[in-house]
Amino acid sequence: MRTALAGGAVLAGTLSLATAPTAAAPRPAPRAHRPRTPADALRELARGNHRWATRHQSHPHEATADRTLAVSGQHPFALVLGCVDSRVPPELVFDQGLGDLMTVRSAGCVLDEAVLGSIAFGVLELDIPLVLVLGHTTCGAVTAAVRADETHEPLPAHISYLADRIRPAVDRTLAGEERTAAAIDTNIRLVRAQLAAEPDLAARVTTGRLAIAGARYDLHTQRVRRLPSRAPRTHGPAAATPHPG
């Protein structure tokens, strides 16, 4: 992974007219305030969401000094796996700034190899202590999966891929908006459970270096509510762990 990333940096350098230094700059120390434990990271996200929901955003780490510091390295304190919904940008929802969060986004927070690899990079290479799976109310991807499960109508190929992986979260004993709302929460828990089962991540959870949590953002209140980490119930064939190819 390090070799591939280094190769990407070389390619990017060929597109610039500026002359890059021959020696790599030393990696800067993280900001003194950076949360270093899972509990501290959760508290910082909660404080930031409170500021956002009450319209008291601080817009941290946007100054010139922060931008200069960011050139030579990054030390995000949390990784947020969020949905692609344009109304739920993690940096705004948690009132965080440049270099504070690593964000990975896919419709319905669906996992594939690219998403898993991105999360693993953040945790293993950058020593991020918290992964938060952030779903949200009225999620379009989950709604589409619920509707497809009900009607059996075919979806476009790539959207069908998403729906197939969300379908185990659909509880057919429920109906209407209750079914969709329950599927949103269950899908968050299923994705969190899949991440917690990844060996490299699980090893860090066991030693206390990492926490993997699930939460839901309410579009009406703008508040994030953490979901209890109870075992999720599946209501169909469990989504297989993605593999390359």
MIDOSE-1310 file (N, C-alpha, C; in nm, 2 decimals, decimal comma, always signed):
residues 245
mrta	+0,08/-0,12/+0,00/+0,00/+0,00/+0,00/+0,09/+0,12/+0,00; +0,19/+0,12/+0,08/+0,28/+0,24/+0,09/+0,35/+0,27/-0,05; +0,39/+0,15/-0,11/+0,45/+0,17/-0,24/+0,35/+0,23/-0,35; +0,23/+0,18/-0,34/+0,13/+0,23/-0,44/+0,10/+0,38/-0,41
lagg	+0,09/+0,42/-0,29/+0,07/+0,56/-0,26/+0,18/+0,64/-0,30; +0,30/+0,59/-0,28/+0,42/+0,67/-0,32/+0,42/+0,69/-0,47; +0,38/+0,58/-0,54/+0,38/+0,59/-0,69/+0,28/+0,69/-0,73; +0,16/+0,70/-0,66/+0,06/+0,80/-0,69/+0,11/+0,94/-0,67
avla	+0,19/+0,96/-0,57/+0,25/+1,09/-0,54/+0,34/+1,13/-0,65; +0,42/+1,04/-0,70/+0,51/+1,07/-0,81/+0,44/+1,11/-0,94; +0,33/+1,04/-0,97/+0,25/+1,07/-1,08/+0,19/+1,21/-1,07; +0,13/+1,24/-0,95/+0,08/+1,37/-0,93/+0,18/+1,48/-0,95
gtls	+0,30/+1,45/-0,90/+0,41/+1,55/-0,91/+0,44/+1,59/-1,06; +0,42/+1,49/-1,15/+0,45/+1,52/-1,29/+0,35/+1,62/-1,35; +0,24/+1,64/-1,29/+0,14/+1,73/-1,34/+0,16/+1,87/-1,29; +0,26/+1,89/-1,21/+0,28/+2,03/-1,15/+0,40/+2,09/-1,21
lata	+0,40/+2,22/-1,23/+0,52/+2,29/-1,28/+0,62/+2,33/-1,16; +0,57/+2,32/-1,04/+0,66/+2,35/-0,93/+0,76/+2,24/-0,91; +0,88/+2,27/-0,86/+0,98/+2,18/-0,83/+0,97/+2,12/-0,69; +0,95/+1,99/-0,68/+0,93/+1,93/-0,55/+1,07/+1,91/-0,49
ptaa	+1,08/+1,91/-0,35/+1,20/+1,89/-0,28/+1,24/+1,74/-0,30; +1,37/+1,71/-0,30/+1,42/+1,58/-0,32/+1,40/+1,49/-0,20; +1,40/+1,55/-0,08/+1,39/+1,47/+0,04/+1,25/+1,50/+0,10; +1,19/+1,39/+0,15/+1,06/+1,40/+0,21/+1,06/+1,48/+0,33
aprp	+0,96/+1,57/+0,35/+0,96/+1,65/+0,47/+0,92/+1,57/+0,59; +0,98/+1,60/+0,71/+0,95/+1,52/+0,83/+0,80/+1,53/+0,86; +0,75/+1,42/+0,91/+0,60/+1,41/+0,94/+0,58/+1,49/+1,07; +0,48/+1,59/+1,06/+0,46/+1,68/+1,17/+0,39/+1,60/+1,29
apra	+0,41/+1,65/+1,41/+0,34/+1,60/+1,52/+0,19/+1,64/+1,51; +0,10/+1,55/+1,56/-0,04/+1,59/+1,56/-0,07/+1,71/+1,65; -0,18/+1,77/+1,62/-0,22/+1,88/+1,71/-0,23/+1,84/+1,85; -0,19/+1,93/+1,94/-0,19/+1,89/+2,09/-0,33/+1,85/+2,13
hrpr	-0,43/+1,90/+2,07/-0,57/+1,88/+2,12/-0,63/+1,75/+2,06; -0,56/+1,69/+1,97/-0,62/+1,58/+1,89/-0,66/+1,47/+1,99; -0,79/+1,42/+1,98/-0,83/+1,31/+2,06/-0,75/+1,18/+2,03; -0,70/+1,12/+2,13/-0,61/+1,00/+2,11/-0,67/+0,87/+2,15
tpad	-0,79/+0,87/+2,21/-0,86/+0,75/+2,25/-1,00/+0,74/+2,18; -1,05/+0,62/+2,17/-1,19/+0,62/+2,11/-1,29/+0,70/+2,19; -1,28/+0,70/+2,32/-1,38/+0,77/+2,40/-1,36/+0,92/+2,38; -1,24/+0,97/+2,37/-1,22/+1,11/+2,35/-1,27/+1,15/+2,21
alre	-1,25/+1,06/+2,11/-1,29/+1,09/+1,98/-1,45/+1,10/+1,97; -1,51/+1,01/+2,04/-1,66/+1,02/+2,04/-1,71/+1,14/+2,11; -1,64/+1,18/+2,22/-1,68/+1,31/+2,29/-1,66/+1,43/+2,20; -1,55/+1,43/+2,12/-1,53/+1,55/+2,04/-1,63/+1,55/+1,93
larg	-1,67/+1,44/+1,87/-1,78/+1,44/+1,77/-1,91/+1,48/+1,83; -1,94/+1,44/+1,95/-2,07/+1,48/+2,01/-2,07/+1,63/+2,04; -1,96/+1,69/+2,08/-1,95/+1,83/+2,10/-1,97/+1,91/+1,97; -1,90/+1,86/+1,87/-1,91/+1,92/+1,74/-2,05/+1,92/+1,68
nhrw	-2,12/+1,80/+1,70/-2,26/+1,79/+1,65/-2,35/+1,88/+1,73; -2,32/+1,90/+1,86/-2,41/+1,99/+1,94/-2,39/+2,13/+1,89; -2,27/+2,17/+1,85/-2,25/+2,31/+1,80/-2,33/+2,32/+1,67; -2,32/+2,22/+1,58/-2,39/+2,23/+1,45/-2,54/+2,24/+1,47
atrh	-2,59/+2,15/+1,56/-2,74/+2,15/+1,57/-2,80/+2,27/+1,64; -2,71/+2,34/+1,72/-2,76/+2,46/+1,79/-2,71/+2,59/+1,72; -2,66/+2,57/+1,60/-2,62/+2,69/+1,52/-2,50/+2,77/+1,58; -2,41/+2,70/+1,65/-2,30/+2,76/+1,71/-2,17/+2,70/+1,66
qshp	-2,16/+2,68/+1,53/-2,04/+2,62/+1,47/-1,92/+2,71/+1,49; -1,80/+2,64/+1,51/-1,68/+2,72/+1,53/-1,59/+2,72/+1,41; -1,62/+2,63/+1,31/-1,54/+2,62/+1,19/-1,39/+2,61/+1,22; -1,35/+2,51/+1,29/-1,21/+2,50/+1,34/-1,12/+2,47/+1,22
heat	-0,99/+2,50/+1,25/-0,88/+2,46/+1,16/-0,89/+2,50/+1,02; -0,93/+2,62/+0,99/-0,94/+2,67/+0,86/-0,84/+2,79/+0,83; -0,76/+2,82/+0,93/-0,67/+2,94/+0,92/-0,55/+2,90/+0,84; -0,48/+3,01/+0,80/-0,36/+2,99/+0,72/-0,26/+2,89/+0,78
adrt	-0,24/+2,90/+0,91/-0,14/+2,81/+0,98/-0,19/+2,66/+0,97; -0,32/+2,64/+0,98/-0,37/+2,50/+0,97/-0,35/+2,45/+0,83; -0,37/+2,53/+0,73/-0,35/+2,49/+0,59/-0,20/+2,46/+0,56; -0,12/+2,54/+0,62/+0,03/+2,52/+0,60/+0,07/+2,39/+0,67
lavs	+0,02/+2,36/+0,79/+0,05/+2,24/+0,86/+0,00/+2,12/+0,79; -0,11/+2,13/+0,72/-0,17/+2,01/+0,65/-0,09/+1,97/+0,53; -0,01/+2,06/+0,48/+0,07/+2,02/+0,36/+0,16/+1,90/+0,39; +0,22/+1,90/+0,51/+0,32/+1,80/+0,54/+0,27/+1,67/+0,61
gqhp	+0,14/+1,66/+0,64/+0,09/+1,54/+0,69/-0,05/+1,55/+0,75; -0,10/+1,44/+0,79/-0,24/+1,44/+0,84/-0,25/+1,35/+0,96; -0,33/+1,40/+1,06/-0,36/+1,32/+1,18/-0,50/+1,33/+1,22; -0,59/+1,27/+1,13/-0,73/+1,28/+1,17/-0,76/+1,19/+1,29
falv	-0,86/+1,23/+1,37/-0,89/+1,16/+1,50/-1,00/+1,06/+1,48; -1,08/+1,07/+1,37/-1,19/+0,98/+1,35/-1,21/+0,96/+1,20; -1,26/+0,84/+1,17/-1,29/+0,81/+1,03/-1,44/+0,79/+1,03; -1,51/+0,86/+0,94/-1,66/+0,85/+0,93/-1,69/+0,78/+0,80
lgcv	-1,76/+0,67/+0,81/-1,81/+0,61/+0,69/-1,96/+0,65/+0,68; -1,98/+0,74/+0,58/-2,11/+0,80/+0,57/-2,18/+0,77/+0,43; -2,30/+0,81/+0,42/-2,38/+0,79/+0,30/-2,33/+0,91/+0,20; -2,36/+0,89/+0,08/-2,33/+0,99/-0,02/-2,43/+1,11/-0,02
dsrv	-2,53/+1,10/+0,06/-2,63/+1,21/+0,06/-2,57/+1,34/+0,08; -2,60/+1,44/-0,01/-2,54/+1,57/-0,01/-2,58/+1,65/+0,12; -2,68/+1,61/+0,19/-2,73/+1,68/+0,31/-2,66/+1,64/+0,43; -2,57/+1,54/+0,42/-2,50/+1,49/+0,54/-2,35/+1,49/+0,53
ppel	-2,29/+1,60/+0,51/-2,14/+1,61/+0,50/-2,08/+1,60/+0,64; -2,00/+1,50/+0,67/-1,95/+1,47/+0,81/-1,88/+1,59/+0,87; -1,80/+1,66/+0,79/-1,72/+1,77/+0,85/-1,81/+1,88/+0,90; -1,93/+1,91/+0,83/-2,02/+2,01/+0,88/-2,11/+1,95/+0,99
vfdq	-2,16/+1,83/+0,98/-2,24/+1,77/+1,08/-2,17/+1,77/+1,22; -2,04/+1,75/+1,22/-1,96/+1,74/+1,34/-1,88/+1,86/+1,36; -1,90/+1,97/+1,29/-1,83/+2,10/+1,30/-1,68/+2,07/+1,32; -1,62/+2,00/+1,22/-1,47/+1,98/+1,23/-1,41/+2,05/+1,11
glgd	-1,28/+2,06/+1,11/-1,21/+2,13/+1,01/-1,10/+2,05/+0,93; -1,01/+2,12/+0,87/-0,91/+2,06/+0,79/-0,83/+1,96/+0,87; -0,82/+1,84/+0,82/-0,74/+1,74/+0,88/-0,79/+1,67/+1,00; -0,92/+1,70/+1,04/-0,97/+1,64/+1,16/-1,04/+1,51/+1,14
lmtv	-1,11/+1,49/+1,02/-1,18/+1,37/+0,99/-1,13/+1,31/+0,86; -1,12/+1,18/+0,86/-1,11/+1,11/+0,73/-1,25/+1,06/+0,70; -1,30/+1,09/+0,58/-1,44/+1,05/+0,54/-1,43/+0,96/+0,42; -1,51/+0,85/+0,43/-1,54/+0,76/+0,33/-1,69/+0,75/+0,31
rsag	-1,73/+0,77/+0,18/-1,88/+0,77/+0,16/-1,92/+0,68/+0,05; -2,03/+0,61/+0,08/-2,09/+0,52/-0,03/-2,24/+0,52/+0,00; -2,32/+0,51/-0,10/-2,46/+0,51/-0,09/-2,51/+0,40/+0,01; -2,58/+0,44/+0,12/-2,62/+0,34/+0,22/-2,51/+0,29/+0,30
cvld	-2,39/+0,35/+0,30/-2,27/+0,31/+0,37/-2,24/+0,16/+0,33; -2,27/+0,13/+0,21/-2,24/-0,01/+0,16/-2,09/-0,03/+0,15; -2,05/-0,15/+0,20/-1,91/-0,19/+0,19/-1,87/-0,26/+0,06; -1,76/-0,23/+0,01/-1,69/-0,31/-0,10/-1,54/-0,30/-0,07
eavl	-1,46/-0,36/-0,16/-1,32/-0,36/-0,13/-1,26/-0,22/-0,13; -1,30/-0,13/-0,21/-1,25/+0,00/-0,21/-1,28/+0,07/-0,08; -1,40/+0,06/-0,03/-1,44/+0,12/+0,10/-1,36/+0,05/+0,21; -1,35/-0,08/+0,21/-1,28/-0,15/+0,32/-1,13/-0,11/+0,32
gsia	-1,07/-0,10/+0,20/-0,93/-0,06/+0,19/-0,91/+0,08/+0,24; -1,00/+0,17/+0,21/-0,99/+0,31/+0,26/-1,00/+0,31/+0,41; -1,09/+0,24/+0,47/-1,10/+0,24/+0,61/-0,98/+0,18/+0,68; -0,93/+0,07/+0,62/-0,81/+0,00/+0,68/-0,69/+0,09/+0,67
fgvl	-0,68/+0,17/+0,56/-0,57/+0,27/+0,55/-0,57/+0,37/+0,66; -0,69/+0,42/+0,69/-0,70/+0,52/+0,80/-0,67/+0,47/+0,93; -0,71/+0,34/+0,96/-0,69/+0,28/+1,09/-0,55/+0,24/+1,11; -0,50/+0,16/+1,01/-0,37/+0,10/+1,02/-0,25/+0,19/+0,99
eldi	-0,27/+0,28/+0,90/-0,16/+0,37/+0,86/-0,15/+0,50/+0,94; -0,27/+0,55/+0,97/-0,28/+0,68/+1,04/-0,32/+0,67/+1,19; -0,34/+0,54/+1,23/-0,37/+0,52/+1,37/-0,49/+0,59/+1,42; -0,59/+0,59/+1,34/-0,72/+0,66/+1,38/-0,79/+0,57/+1,49
plvl	-0,83/+0,63/+1,60/-0,89/+0,55/+1,71/-1,04/+0,52/+1,70; -1,11/+0,58/+1,60/-1,25/+0,57/+1,60/-1,30/+0,56/+1,45; -1,38/+0,46/+1,43/-1,46/+0,45/+1,30/-1,60/+0,46/+1,33; -1,67/+0,55/+1,27/-1,81/+0,58/+1,30/-1,89/+0,55/+1,17
vlgh	-1,98/+0,46/+1,17/-2,07/+0,43/+1,06/-2,19/+0,53/+1,08; -2,21/+0,62/+0,99/-2,31/+0,73/+1,00/-2,42/+0,71/+0,89; -2,53/+0,66/+0,93/-2,65/+0,66/+0,85/-2,73/+0,78/+0,87; -2,85/+0,79/+0,81/-2,93/+0,91/+0,83/-3,07/+0,87/+0,79
ttcg	-3,16/+0,96/+0,85/-3,31/+0,94/+0,82/-3,34/+0,96/+0,67; -3,44/+0,90/+0,63/-3,49/+0,91/+0,49/-3,38/+0,88/+0,39; -3,30/+0,78/+0,42/-3,19/+0,74/+0,33/-3,25/+0,69/+0,20; -3,21/+0,75/+0,08/-3,26/+0,71/-0,05/-3,22/+0,57/-0,08
avta	-3,09/+0,53/-0,05/-3,04/+0,40/-0,09/-3,12/+0,29/-0,01; -3,15/+0,31/+0,12/-3,22/+0,21/+0,19/-3,37/+0,21/+0,15; -3,42/+0,33/+0,12/-3,56/+0,33/+0,07/-3,57/+0,25/-0,06; -3,48/+0,27/-0,15/-3,48/+0,19/-0,28/-3,47/+0,05/-0,25
avra	-3,39/+0,00/-0,16/-3,37/-0,14/-0,13/-3,50/-0,19/-0,07; -3,57/-0,12/+0,02/-3,70/-0,16/+0,07/-3,80/-0,17/-0,04; -3,81/-0,07/-0,12/-3,91/-0,08/-0,23/-3,88/-0,19/-0,33; -3,76/-0,22/-0,36/-3,72/-0,33/-0,45/-3,76/-0,46/-0,39
deth	-3,74/-0,47/-0,25/-3,77/-0,60/-0,18/-3,92/-0,62/-0,18; -4,00/-0,51/-0,18/-4,15/-0,52/-0,18/-4,20/-0,55/-0,32; -4,15/-0,48/-0,42/-4,21/-0,49/-0,55/-4,15/-0,59/-0,64; -4,02/-0,63/-0,61/-3,94/-0,71/-0,70/-3,92/-0,65/-0,84
eplp	-3,94/-0,52/-0,85/-3,91/-0,46/-0,97/-3,76/-0,45/-0,99; -3,71/-0,47/-1,12/-3,56/-0,46/-1,14/-3,51/-0,32/-1,13; -3,39/-0,31/-1,08/-3,32/-0,18/-1,06/-3,20/-0,17/-1,16; -3,16/-0,06/-1,19/-3,04/-0,05/-1,28/-2,92/-0,13/-1,21
ahis	-2,83/-0,18/-1,29/-2,73/-0,27/-1,24/-2,66/-0,23/-1,12; -2,61/-0,11/-1,12/-2,52/-0,06/-1,01/-2,60/-0,03/-0,89; -2,73/+0,02/-0,91/-2,81/+0,04/-0,79/-2,86/-0,09/-0,73; -2,88/-0,19/-0,82/-2,92/-0,32/-0,77/-2,81/-0,38/-0,68
ylad	-2,68/-0,35/-0,71/-2,57/-0,40/-0,63/-2,59/-0,34/-0,49; -2,62/-0,21/-0,48/-2,64/-0,15/-0,34/-2,76/-0,22/-0,27; -2,87/-0,23/-0,35/-3,00/-0,28/-0,28/-2,97/-0,43/-0,23; -2,90/-0,51/-0,31/-2,87/-0,64/-0,27/-2,80/-0,65/-0,13
rirp	-2,71/-0,55/-0,11/-2,63/-0,55/+0,01/-2,71/-0,49/+0,13; -2,81/-0,41/+0,10/-2,89/-0,35/+0,21/-3,01/-0,44/+0,24; -3,05/-0,53/+0,15/-3,17/-0,61/+0,17/-3,18/-0,69/+0,30; -3,06/-0,75/+0,35/-3,07/-0,82/+0,48/-3,12/-0,73/+0,59
avdr	-3,12/-0,60/+0,58/-3,17/-0,52/+0,69/-3,32/-0,50/+0,69; -3,39/-0,54/+0,58/-3,53/-0,52/+0,57/-3,61/-0,62/+0,65; -3,69/-0,57/+0,74/-3,78/-0,65/+0,82/-3,92/-0,65/+0,76; -3,96/-0,77/+0,71/-4,08/-0,78/+0,63/-4,20/-0,79/+0,73
tlag	-4,18/-0,80/+0,86/-4,29/-0,80/+0,95/-4,34/-0,65/+0,98; -4,27/-0,55/+0,93/-4,31/-0,42/+0,95/-4,36/-0,37/+0,81; -4,42/-0,25/+0,81/-4,48/-0,19/+0,69/-4,46/-0,04/+0,69; -4,46/+0,01/+0,56/-4,46/+0,16/+0,54/-4,33/+0,22/+0,59
eert	-4,35/+0,34/+0,65/-4,24/+0,42/+0,70/-4,16/+0,35/+0,81; -4,24/+0,27/+0,89/-4,17/+0,20/+1,00/-4,07/+0,10/+0,95; -4,11/+0,03/+0,84/-4,01/-0,07/+0,78/-3,89/+0,00/+0,73; -3,90/+0,12/+0,66/-3,78/+0,19/+0,61/-3,70/+0,24/+0,73
aaai	-3,76/+0,30/+0,83/-3,69/+0,35/+0,94/-3,61/+0,24/+1,01; -3,67/+0,13/+1,03/-3,61/+0,02/+1,10/-3,49/-0,04/+1,01; -3,51/-0,04/+0,88/-3,40/-0,09/+0,79/-3,28/+0,00/+0,79; -3,30/+0,13/+0,81/-3,19/+0,23/+0,82/-3,11/+0,19/+0,94
dtni	-3,17/+0,18/+1,05/-3,09/+0,14/+1,18/-3,03/+0,01/+1,17; -3,10/-0,09/+1,12/-3,04/-0,23/+1,11/-2,93/-0,23/+1,01; -2,94/-0,15/+0,90/-2,83/-0,15/+0,80/-2,70/-0,09/+0,87; -2,72/+0,02/+0,95/-2,60/+0,07/+1,02/-2,54/-0,03/+1,11
rlvr	-2,62/-0,11/+1,18/-2,56/-0,21/+1,27/-2,50/-0,32/+1,19; -2,55/-0,36/+1,08/-2,49/-0,47/+1,00/-2,36/-0,42/+0,94; -2,35/-0,30/+0,89/-2,22/-0,25/+0,84/-2,12/-0,24/+0,95; -2,16/-0,19/+1,07/-2,07/-0,19/+1,18/-2,02/-0,33/+1,22
aqla	-2,11/-0,43/+1,22/-2,07/-0,56/+1,26/-1,97/-0,62/+1,16; -2,00/-0,59/+1,03/-1,90/-0,64/+0,93/-1,76/-0,58/+0,94; -1,76/-0,45/+0,98/-1,63/-0,39/+1,00/-1,56/-0,45/+1,13; -1,64/-0,47/+1,23/-1,59/-0,53/+1,35/-1,53/-0,67/+1,34
aepd	-1,58/-0,74/+1,23/-1,54/-0,88/+1,21/-1,41/-0,88/+1,12; -1,37/-0,77/+1,07/-1,24/-0,77/+0,99/-1,13/-0,79/+1,08; -1,04/-0,89/+1,06/-0,94/-0,93/+1,15/-0,85/-0,81/+1,20; -0,80/-0,73/+1,10/-0,71/-0,63/+1,14/-0,77/-0,52/+1,23
laar	-0,90/-0,49/+1,20/-0,97/-0,40/+1,28/-1,01/-0,46/+1,42; -1,05/-0,58/+1,41/-1,09/-0,65/+1,54/-0,97/-0,66/+1,64; -0,85/-0,68/+1,58/-0,74/-0,69/+1,67/-0,72/-0,56/+1,75; -0,74/-0,45/+1,68/-0,72/-0,32/+1,75/-0,84/-0,29/+1,85
vttg	-0,96/-0,34/+1,81/-1,07/-0,32/+1,91/-1,04/-0,40/+2,03; -0,99/-0,52/+2,02/-0,96/-0,60/+2,14/-0,86/-0,54/+2,23; -0,76/-0,46/+2,18/-0,66/-0,40/+2,26/-0,70/-0,26/+2,31; -0,82/-0,21/+2,26/-0,87/-0,08/+2,31/-0,82/+0,03/+2,23
rlai	-0,74/+0,01/+2,12/-0,69/+0,11/+2,04/-0,79/+0,17/+1,94; -0,90/+0,09/+1,92/-1,00/+0,13/+1,82/-1,14/+0,10/+1,87; -1,23/+0,19/+1,84/-1,37/+0,16/+1,86/-1,44/+0,17/+1,72; -1,54/+0,09/+1,70/-1,62/+0,10/+1,58/-1,77/+0,12/+1,63
agar	-1,82/+0,23/+1,59/-1,96/+0,26/+1,64/-2,05/+0,29/+1,53; -2,18/+0,29/+1,56/-2,28/+0,32/+1,46/-2,37/+0,44/+1,51; -2,41/+0,52/+1,42/-2,50/+0,64/+1,46/-2,59/+0,68/+1,34; -2,69/+0,75/+1,38/-2,79/+0,80/+1,28/-2,81/+0,95/+1,29
ydlh	-2,80/+1,02/+1,18/-2,82/+1,16/+1,17/-2,96/+1,19/+1,13; -3,03/+1,27/+1,21/-3,17/+1,31/+1,19/-3,17/+1,44/+1,10; -3,22/+1,43/+0,98/-3,22/+1,55/+0,90/-3,31/+1,66/+0,95; -3,41/+1,63/+1,04/-3,50/+1,73/+1,09/-3,43/+1,81/+1,21
tqrv	-3,37/+1,73/+1,30/-3,31/+1,80/+1,42/-3,16/+1,83/+1,40; -3,10/+1,77/+1,30/-2,96/+1,78/+1,27/-2,87/+1,72/+1,38; -2,93/+1,64/+1,46/-2,86/+1,57/+1,57/-2,82/+1,43/+1,53; -2,71/+1,39/+1,58/-2,66/+1,25/+1,56/-2,69/+1,17/+1,69
rrlp	-2,75/+1,05/+1,67/-2,78/+0,97/+1,78/-2,70/+0,84/+1,77; -2,62/+0,80/+1,86/-2,54/+0,68/+1,86/-2,64/+0,56/+1,88; -2,62/+0,45/+1,80/-2,70/+0,34/+1,81/-2,63/+0,23/+1,90; -2,71/+0,17/+1,99/-2,65/+0,06/+2,08/-2,58/-0,04/+1,99
srap	-2,48/-0,10/+2,04/-2,40/-0,20/+1,96/-2,45/-0,34/+1,98; -2,58/-0,36/+1,99/-2,63/-0,50/+2,00/-2,62/-0,57/+1,87; -2,63/-0,70/+1,87/-2,62/-0,78/+1,75/-2,73/-0,75/+1,66; -2,70/-0,72/+1,53/-2,81/-0,69/+1,44/-2,89/-0,81/+1,39
rthg	-3,01/-0,80/+1,36/-3,09/-0,91/+1,31/-3,10/-0,90/+1,16; -3,07/-1,00/+1,09/-3,08/-1,00/+0,94/-3,21/-1,06/+0,91; -3,26/-1,01/+0,79/-3,40/-1,06/+0,75/-3,39/-1,11/+0,61; -3,28/-1,16/+0,57/-3,26/-1,22/+0,44/-3,12/-1,27/+0,43
paaa	-3,08/-1,32/+0,31/-2,94/-1,37/+0,29/-2,84/-1,26/+0,33; -2,75/-1,29/+0,42/-2,65/-1,20/+0,47/-2,56/-1,16/+0,35; -2,53/-1,03/+0,35/-2,44/-0,98/+0,24/-2,30/-1,04/+0,26; -2,25/-1,10/+0,15/-2,12/-1,16/+0,16/-2,01/-1,05/+0,17
tphp	-1,90/-1,09/+0,24/-1,79/-0,99/+0,25/-1,73/-0,98/+0,12; -1,71/-0,86/+0,07/-1,67/-0,84/-0,07/-1,52/-0,88/-0,09; -1,49/-0,93/-0,20/-1,35/-0,97/-0,23/-1,32/-0,92/-0,37; -1,19/-0,90/-0,39/-1,14/-0,84/-0,52/-1,19/-0,93/-0,63
g	-1,22/-0,86/-0,75/-1,25/-0,93/-0,87/-1,39/-0,98/-0,87
